[in-house]
Amino acid sequence: MALATLNFFSKSLARTVTINVVIPTDKMVFPGMPVPEKKPFKTLYLLHGILGNYTDWVTGTRIQALASDRNLCVVMPSGDNKFYCDSALSGDKYGTFIAKDLVEFIQDTFPVSKAREDTFIGGLSMGGFGSFVNGLRHPETFGCIAALSSALIKEKILTAATEPGRDFFTRRQYETLFGVEKIEDYAGSENDYEALADKVKDSPLKPKIYMACGTEDGLIDANIAFRDKLVAGGYDVTWEQGPGVHNWAFWDEYIEHALNWLPLGEAVKGVSSENVGVTDRK
């Protein structure tokens, strides 16, 4: 499995950005093993959580090995604590960066499919928020959304304090992040995941959705509430929960569940440091 760290210029952010890409173009098989079929790879754009960056998923989970086994390209950008949203106030265009610049760069650079049904978006916590916002804003691009422990914090946003406290952001910081003059205007805005779900629910292109959250995670109630809203809106939703908190142990386990859920088809497991053809002793 090739792991590439790349720099490219994002027009939306007006600067050079760094991403990690895992792509199984170098898969090796022993003689007599099935040979992987040569065809464009399906792609998952995988977003990190608050305080993280493009290295998080590779260092915190088995995503490289999991993707290799499934012949999946996984693209991991940095979101810089911006919730992967466009903001008219700050001028930040992280949503456009994810859904336009990044997708176009990957599709122009690697042997990946450009088909909507082969293009997915997912993430954890803040990345789950960003996955919903961008996946629902661009259903013509993303056929599936896979969101783990999503930071579905609309209520917290709308009731944010004006002074710094234990939360990461104040009311004014949220207003700047989401591009609204008053925090009340976040409801129904282009970055409101609930409003976007309502907007897309009657579209024939509405994405399929996988959601998971730990039963001891403080975000589980908000995730269950949004799951119920999506189901009521006619979305195809797969929901999983299990013991766990808001940490990498849970995300490492459930990103595997999410990949098993994605429509990836059969893949040939190649030779690697963890698979050298030695039969496990029973």
Residue pairs with C-beta under 8 A, 6 or more apart in sequence:
1 22
1 23
1 24
1 26
1 27
1 64
1 65
1 67
1 68
1 270
1 272
2 21
2 22
2 23
2 24
2 25
2 26
3 20
3 21
3 22
3 58
3 64
4 20
4 21
4 22
4 23
5 18
5 19
5 20
5 21
5 54
6 18
6 19
6 20
6 21
6 109
7 16
7 17
7 18
8 16
8 17
8 19
8 105
9 15
9 16
9 17
10 16
10 17
10 97
10 101
10 102
11 101
12 93
12 94
12 96
12 97
12 100
12 101
13 92
13 93
13 94
13 97
13 101
17 77
17 78
17 97
18 54
18 78
19 54
19 75
19 76
19 77
19 78
19 102
20 54
20 55
20 57
20 58
20 75
20 76
21 73
21 74
21 75
21 76
21 106
21 110
22 58
22 63
22 64
22 67
22 68
22 73
22 74
22 76
23 41
23 67
23 73
23 74
23 110
23 112
24 36
24 41
24 67
24 68
24 71
24 72
24 73
24 270
25 110
25 111
27 36
27 68
27 71
27 268
27 270
28 270
28 271
28 272
29 35
29 36
29 268
29 270
29 271
30 271
30 277
33 268
34 268
35 268
36 71
36 267
36 268
36 270
39 113
40 111
40 112
40 113
40 114
40 118
41 71
41 72
41 73
41 110
41 111
41 112
41 113
42 71
42 72
42 73
42 112
42 113
42 118
42 119
42 120
42 262
42 264
43 72
43 73
43 74
43 75
43 106
43 112
43 113
43 118
43 119
43 120
44 67
44 72
44 73
44 74
44 75
44 120
44 121
44 122
44 146
44 259
44 262
45 75
45 77
45 98
45 102
45 103
45 106
45 119
45 120
45 121
45 122
45 142
46 57
46 63
46 74
46 75
46 76
46 121
46 122
46 123
46 127
47 76
47 77
47 79
47 84
47 98
47 121
47 122
47 123
47 124
47 126
47 127
47 128
47 130
47 131
48 54
48 56
48 57
48 76
48 78
48 79
48 123
48 124
48 126
48 127
49 56
49 123
49 124
49 125
49 126
49 127
49 128
49 151
50 81
50 125
50 126
50 151
50 168
51 81
52 78
52 79
52 127
53 78
53 80
54 76
54 77
54 78
55 76
56 76
57 63
57 74
57 76
57 255
58 64
58 76
60 248
60 251
60 252
61 248
61 251
61 252
61 255
62 252
62 255
62 256
63 74
63 255
64 74
65 272
65 274
66 72
66 255
66 256
66 259
67 73
67 74
67 259
68 269
68 270
68 272
69 267
69 269
70 259
70 264
70 267
71 264
71 267
71 268
72 259
72 262
72 264
72 267
73 106
73 110
73 112
75 102
75 106
77 97
77 98
77 102
79 94
79 98
79 126
79 127
79 130
80 94
81 126
81 168
82 92
82 94
82 177
83 94
83 126
83 129
83 130
83 133
83 177
83 178
83 191
84 94
84 95
84 98
84 123
84 126
84 127
84 129
84 130
84 131
84 133
84 134
85 92
85 94
85 95
85 130
85 133
85 177
85 178
85 179
85 191
86 92
86 93
86 94
86 95
86 96
86 179
86 190
86 191
87 93
87 176
87 177
87 178
87 179
88 179
89 175
89 176
89 179
89 180
89 181
90 176
90 177
90 179
94 130
95 130
95 133
95 134
95 137
95 191
98 121
98 130
98 134
99 134
99 137
99 138
99 141
99 142
103 119
103 141
106 112
107 114
112 118
113 119
115 143
116 140
116 141
116 142
116 143
116 205
117 143
117 263
118 143
119 141
119 142
119 143
120 142
120 143
120 144
120 145
120 146
120 262
121 131
121 134
121 135
121 142
121 144
121 145
121 146
122 128
122 131
122 144
122 145
122 146
122 147
122 148
122 210
122 255
122 258
123 129
123 130
123 131
123 146
123 147
123 148
123 150
124 147
124 148
124 149
124 150
124 251
125 148
125 149
125 150
125 151
125 219
125 246
126 151
127 147
128 147
128 148
128 149
128 150
128 151
128 152
129 150
129 151
129 152
129 153
129 193
131 145
131 146
131 147
131 150
132 145
132 147
132 150
132 152
132 193
132 196
132 197
132 226
133 191
133 193
133 196
134 142
135 142
135 144
135 145
135 207
136 145
136 193
136 196
136 197
136 199
136 200
136 206
136 207
137 190
137 196
139 200
139 203
139 205
139 206
139 207
140 205
142 207
143 207
143 208
144 207
144 208
144 209
144 210
144 262
144 263
145 207
145 208
145 209
145 210
146 209
146 210
146 258
146 261
146 262
147 209
147 210
147 211
147 212
148 211
148 212
148 213
148 250
148 251
148 254
148 255
148 258
149 212
149 213
149 214
149 217
149 219
149 223
149 246
149 250
149 251
150 211
150 213
150 219
150 222
150 223
150 226
151 219
152 193
152 219
152 222
152 223
152 225
152 226
153 219
153 222
154 186
154 187
154 192
154 193
154 194
154 222
155 222
156 167
157 174
157 178
157 183
157 186
158 183
158 184
158 186
158 187
160 167
160 169
160 170
160 171
160 173
160 174
160 183
161 167
161 170
161 171
162 170
162 171
162 172
163 170
164 170
169 177
171 183
174 183
174 186
175 181
175 182
175 183
175 186
178 186
178 189
178 191
179 189
179 191
180 186
180 189
186 192
187 195
188 195
189 195
190 196
193 226
194 226
194 229
197 226
197 229
197 230
197 233
197 235
198 233
200 206
201 233
201 234
201 235
202 234
206 234
206 235
207 235
208 235
208 236
208 237
208 238
209 230
209 235
209 236
209 237
209 238
210 237
210 238
210 240
210 257
210 258
210 261
210 262
211 223
211 226
211 227
211 237
211 238
211 239
211 240
212 239
212 240
212 241
212 242
212 254
212 257
212 258
213 219
213 220
213 223
213 224
213 241
214 220
214 241
214 242
214 243
214 244
214 245
214 246
214 250
215 241
215 242
215 243
215 244
216 243
216 244
216 245
217 244
217 245
217 246
217 250
218 246
219 246
220 241
227 237
227 239
230 237
231 237
238 261
240 254
240 257
242 250
242 253
242 254
244 250
244 253
244 254
269 275
271 277
